[in-house]
Amino acid sequence: MKGEPVIIVEDLSVDIQNVRGTVPVLHHIDLRIHGGEVHALVGPSGSGKSTLSALISGAVAKDQYTIRSGHIWWIQDGRKTDLIDLEWAERQTLTRGLIEVIFQEPATTLDPVVALGCQLVESGSGSLSADLVKDELVRLGLDPEFVWGRYPWQLSGGQQQRCLLARTMALRPTLILADEPTSALDKHREGQFLDDLVNVVRNDRDCGLLLISHNVQAVGRLADSISILHEGRLIAHGAATAVLENPPDALSRSLWPSDEPGTGFGKNLQANTILLKIKDMSAGYRPGVSVIRTASVHIHQGEMVGIAGPSGSGKSSFFRAILDLLPWRTGEMNSDTGQLPGIQMVYQDPGRTMNPTLSIAETMEEWGRPHSASRNDVIDLLNEVGLSADMLDRMPHMFSGGQKQRLAIARALLCRPEVLLADEPFSSLDDHLQNQILQLLRSLATERGIGIFVVAHDVRKLERFCDRLILFDQGEVFWEGSPDEIAQSADPRVIELRLGSGQHPH
């Protein structure tokens, strides 16, 4: 049962100021969230979801936007206050501890060198009671004694997010803004965290939840109401069941993950040169503890190999070991060419790998200098990844998530690699853009002859675009084969991974 409204967005139209001038980003937005209500805000990448969230939370400086019309009404004790009219200090005094944000990447919120117990009792509104935080941890299925003395890097992504949720709920907020909180988790852990998040809100009629996502299927089953945003405009709004049963047009339906079967490429590349061959790898940071227990893997010229597995299975650690960022215990790495190939990495969050004070031209110049890359070379690469030369003078924050990922791929190609490691390169993008990035990588493998490893949680997508798949679990490779072979596998772990991706095994 819903409580009283806690936030009302009324006829909100907003322009953002940047070096290109004034850019309209939101148009006549109407939205209200009640206590005890789960409201899903869904839309493709670049639709304005995070901008709206930032305006509600006060994360955008007033000199960076212009209000063309509308209000953001904050309701407290029956009184309405327009947050748009307030200066930052006034806003913080009014809403500190009452509006809380759960971000996409818990690792960016937590300090890696401070024990979690110390961090969880700290907040912007002062110290919290340790007993209160521990009660919330228990409520979320975590053992406080297990969590308290550990560091963030010793917990999985799902455990980190639940720790932050425990701190958030200990503050007793009136509104929670959850901005893509599960994009770094596999399907199983995504479902667990969303269930936890929704349950704690539903049990508190004084707290409302704005759940932001590009995946309407993931959040729609839990939401009371749904708003679909496209190019800054609401194109659908209403009760969750009504919106899910009657998507208004093809655009809204495109937000549902594709159910196309895994066709894969599965080319016979055995005659091609093996660019990278890894035999009997084991690796780890501490003596006697191996993050990678055993892995023997290879990749041919022009081949795209998908790597999948549950969170914490060793996929990203495998990449770190290849790059010598994780100490090897045993094993060897070589190539048919007699010389190890040039290797470049494309990371999950490209924005964190770009200097925010440098234009794209300056970034590309810095990366291309050791390889004598000219401006024309950079322009050719931008065109190859689907971008244009007029983007060179822009700053990183002016690009959407999909554009940033294309820039990261172009930047990696400047170094002329023979092998590309792509670690969850599309997890924060909507389904349509995910397919575009995978198709781009597929084309680069085929046309340039690069060997590309792609890590993802979604086995279904890897089946559609990769020549071969490698599955990790508990630090070891337990299965390898073509897209056709994975569809026929009777291995229960393979079946579980495919079911977790929304794809039935047979």
N, C-alpha and C positions, 0 to 999 in steps of 0.2 A: 504494500500500500504506500502510495506516494505521500510525502509531506508537503509543506509549503514551498513555493519557489525560492531558490537560493540565488539564482542569477538569471537575468533576463537581457538578452541581446535584442535590441529593437531597431529595425530599419538601418542597420550599420553598413555604411559605405566608406571605404578607406583607400587612400593613396599612400604608397611608400615612396620616400625620397631616396634616390641614389644618384650615381654619377651620370646616368642617362636622363636624369630629370625626374618627373613625377610619373609613377607607374600605378594605375588602378589595380588593386588586388582583391578587394571585397566589394560586393554590390548588393545592397538592400538585404542584409542578413537578418532574419528573425529566428530566435532560438530561446528556449527557456528550459531550465533544469530544476527539478524539484528535489527536496531531500528524499533519500531512499530510492532515487531513480537512476537507472543506467541509460545514458543517452549516447548512442554511437554516432560519431561524425566520420563519414567515410567519403573518400574521393581519391582520384588518381594523384600521382606525384605532381607537385606544383599547382594543386587546385586551390590552395589557400588555407588548408586545415591548420598547419602549424602557426601560420600568421594569426589566425583567429585565436588560437590558444595563447599565443604570446601576448596579444592585446588584453585578453582577460586576466592573465597572470601578472601583467605589468613588466614583462621581460623586454619590451621594446621601448627605447627612449622616445620621449614625446617629440623631439626634433627630427625623428626619422619617419614620421607619418603625419598625414593630414586627414582629419575626419570630414568627409563631405556631407554626411548625414548620420543621424542615429545616436544611440545611447548604449552603454553597458551598465545596467542597473544591478547594484549589489544590495541584496535584501538581508537585513540583520535586525532582529527584534521588531519586525514589522515596519522598519524604516527603509526607504529607498535612497541610495546614494549613487550618483552617476560617476563611475570610475574614470570616465573620459575627462571629467573636469578637474581631477585631482593631480597635484604634483606627485613625484615619486615618493617623497618622504611622507606625505599625507596618506598616500595609498598604502604604504608599508605599515604605518601606524594602525590603519583601519583593518587590513586583511592579513597581517603577519600571523602565520600559524593556522589561518582559516582557509586560505587557498594554497594548496600544495600540488606540486608537479612531480609526476613519475616519468623519468626520461627513458628514451629508447635504449641507451647503453648504460647499465649500472656502473661499468668500469670508469666512466667519465665523471661520475658523481662521488665515487669512493676513493679515498686516498690509499694507494697500494702499500704504504709503509706504516700505516697506523692500524692497530688492532680494531676489529669491528666493534667490540664492546664500547670503546672510547668514542667511535664515530656515531654509533646509534643513539647515544644519549645527548649528542650535540644537535642543535638546530638553530635556525636564524632567529628564533624567538626565545632562545635561552636553553638552559639544560633541562633534560627530561629525566623523569624518575626511571632508574634502571629496572625496578620491579615492573613498572608499567610497560616498558619496551619488551621485557622478557615475557610478560603475559601475552602480548601481541604475537611474539615469536611462536609461543606454544599454540596459540589460536591458528597460526598459519602452518603448523606441522613441523616446526623446527625446534631442535633441542637447544635452549639458551646456553647451556654449558658447552656444547659443541661449537657454537657460533662465537661466543664472547671473546675468547683469546686468539681466534684465528684472524688471518689477514684476507682481504678480498680475493686475492689470487688463489687461495686455497679452497674456495667455494665455486660451484658451477654458476653459470649465468642465471639459472632459475633460482638458485638459493640466494644469490646477491639481490635479485629483484624482490624476493620475499622479505629479505632483511630491510630493504628500503621501504617496503610497504608497511612493515611492522613499525618503523620509526614514524612514518606518515600517520598511521592510525593512532599512535600514541599521542600525537598532537591534537587529536579530536578536531579535524578540519571540518569545514562546512562544504567545501568543494574540492574534489580531486580531478586534476587534469592529467590523464594518462596518454602520453604522446607516443604511439607505436611502441608500447612497452614490451612487446614479445617478439620483435623482428629478429633478434639475435638467438632465439630459442628454437629447438626443433618442435615438431607438431605436438608431440606428447607433452613436453614441458610448457609449450604455449597454452594448451588447454588447461593444464594444472594451474598455471599462474592466473589465467583469466577467471577460472572458477573461484580461486581464492579471493581475487580482487572484488569480484561481483558479490560474493557472499558477505564480505565484511561491510560493503556499502548497503546491501539490502537489509542487514541487521541493524542499521543505524539510520533512522528516518530523518535525522538532521543533516546527513551528508549526501550530496549528489555526486555523480561521476560522469565526466565527459571522456569517453573512450574513443581515441582517435586511431584510425587504421586505414590502410588501403585495401584491406581484405574483408569485404562485407560478410563473407561466409563464416569467418572466424569469430567475428563479434556479433553478428546478427542473431545467433542462437541465444545470446545472453542479454541482449539489450531490450529495454522497454520501448524505446523509440529510436528512430534512425533518421539522420539528415544526410543527404548525399550532396556533396559540393563538387562543382566543376567550373574551372576558370573563374573562381570567386563568386559563383552564383549557386544558390540552393536550387537543385533541379528535382528533388524529392524530399518529402518530410512527412513524418507521421508515425503511427504505431508500427513497431517492428514487423509484426505479422503481415500487415497490409503492404508495407514496402517490399518485403521479401517475396510475397506472392504475386505482386504486380509491379515489377520494375518498369519505370516510366518509358524507357526507350533503350535503344541498343547501347548507348553510352553507359547507362547504369548497369546493364547486364554484363558489360565488359569488365566490371569490377569483381565478378564472380570468377574464381580460378578456373582455367580451362580444364575440361574433362577429356581432351583429346587423348587417345591411347598413345603409349610410348612407341613411336616408330623407330627412332634412332637412326644413325647412319651406319654404324657397324661395318665400315669398309675394311677390306682385307689389306692391311698395311704391313704385313709381315716382311715384304721385300724392301720396305723403306728402311733407311738408316735409323738405328736406335740412337737417339740424341742423349738420353739419360738412362742409366741402368743402376738401380740400387739393389744391393744384395744383403740380406740378413741384418738390416738396420735395427739397432736398439739404441735408445737415447733417453736421457733424463738429467735433471738438475742435481739431485742429491745422490750420494753413494747408496747403492742397493735399491734405489727406487727408479724404475724405468717408466717414463711416460709413454714411450714407444717400446713395446715389448719385442715385436718382430714384424718386419715389413720388407718384402722383396717386390719391387715395382720397376716397370720400365715404360718408356714412351717413345713412339716412332716419330719421325719427321712427318708433319702434316696431320698428326693425330690429336684428337680432343678426348681426354680421359676424365670422366666424372668420379669424384671421391665423395662418398656419403657415409653417414653413420650418425648415431644419436649424439646429443651434446656431451662433451667430455670423453669422446671415444678416441681422440688422438689425431683428428684430421688436421687441425691448425698446427699442432705440435710437429706433425710430419713435415709441414712446410718450413717451420722454424729450423728443424734439423737439416733440411736440404740447404738452407741459407747459412748454416753454421751458427745459428743463434741458440741452438739447443745442443749441448755436448753429446757426442756419440759415445756409446759404450762398445758396440761391436758393429761390424759391417763395412761395406765399401761402396763407392760411387764412381762410375766411369762411363765411357761413351765409346761407340763404334769408331768415332773419328780419332780416338786416341787423345783427345783434349776435352776437358769438361766444357760444356756449353755456357754461353752467356745466359744468365737467368735474371728475370725481373718479376716483381711482385705487384699484384693489383689487390688492394685491401678492401675490406668490407665497407668502411666509412671513408670515402675519398676525401671528404672535407677536412678530416683530421690530418691528412698527409700533405695538405697544401698550405703554404705560408699565406695567411690572410692579408698580409700587407703588400704582397707582390701581385701584379697583374699576371694574367695567363701568359702573356708574351715574355715577361721577366722570368716566370717559372720555367717555361720551355727553353729559354735561352740558357738558364743555369744548368738544366739537365742535358741539353744538347751540346754544350760547349766541348766536353771531352770527346765527343763523337763528330765534331766539325759539322754539326747540323746547321743549315742556313735557315733564314726566315721562310724561304720557299719550301724547304723540307717540312717545316712545322705546318705550314698552310696545307701542304699535300696530305699530311697525317690527319689534320683536323677534318679535311674533306673525306678521308678514308673512313673515319669513325662517325661520320654523319653530322659534323659541325662545320661552321663557316669561319672565314678569315676575320670577319668583323667582331668576333668574340675575343680576339687576342688582347684587346685593351681593357677588358672587363676584369673585375675582381672576383675571387672565388665565391663570395657570398651572393653574387648576382645570378648564380646558376642553380637549376633544379637538381635533384638527386641523380636523375638519369644523365643529365648533361655532365655533372661532375664525374660520374663513373666513366663516361666516354673520354673526358679529358685525362683521367688517370690512365686509361688504356693507351691513349695517344702519347702521353708522357713516358710510359714504359717502353713503347715502340721506338721512341727517340734513341734509346740505348741499344737498339738493334739486337734484341735477345733472340736466342734460338729456342728457349723454353720460357713459358709464361706460367706463373703460379697465381691463380685467381681465387682468393679466399672469401667465399660468400659475397661475390661482387654485386649481388642484386637483392639482398634480403630486405632492404628498406624500401624497395620499389614496388609499385603495383604490378599486377600480373602481366599487363600488356607491355610495360617497360622491361620487366624481367625477360620476357621472350625476345625483345629487341636486343638486349645486351647479350644474351646467349647466342642469338643469330649473328651478331657482330663477331663474337669470339669464334664461332663456327667458321665464318667467312675468312677470318685471319688465319686460322689453322690451315684451311684448304688453299688459299691463294698465296700466302707467304711461306707455307711449309713449316710454320712454327709448331712445336709441341706444346699443348696447353692442358694443364691440370686445372680442373674447376671443382672447388669444394662447395657443397650445398647440403641442406637438410632434405630438400625435396627430390626424392629419387625419381619421381614421375617426370620432372623437367629434364633431369640429366638423361633419362632414357630417350627423350625426344631429340636431343641435340648432340649426344656424345657417341663416339665410336666404341667405347669400352667403359665399363664401370668397375670401380674398386670399392669395396665396403669395409669400413673399420668398425671394430667394437673392442672396448677395453684395451686400446693401445696396440691392436694387431690387425692385420689384413685377414679377414676370414672368408672372403668371397671375391672372385674376379670373373668377368665375362662380358659378353655383348648384350645390347639391349634385348635382343630376342631371348637370350639365355636366362636373363634375370626374370623375364616374364614367366618362364617355365620352371623356375627353381622351387624345390620343395623344402628348402632350408627354412626353418621357422623364423630365424632372425631376418632373412631376406623378406619373407612374407610380412613380418611385423613392420619393417621399414617401409615397404610399399603401401601397406594399409595406412600407416601414419602419414603418408603423402596424399591420401585420398584416392589411391589407385588399388583396385582389387587385384589379387594375385593372378587370377585366371579368368 
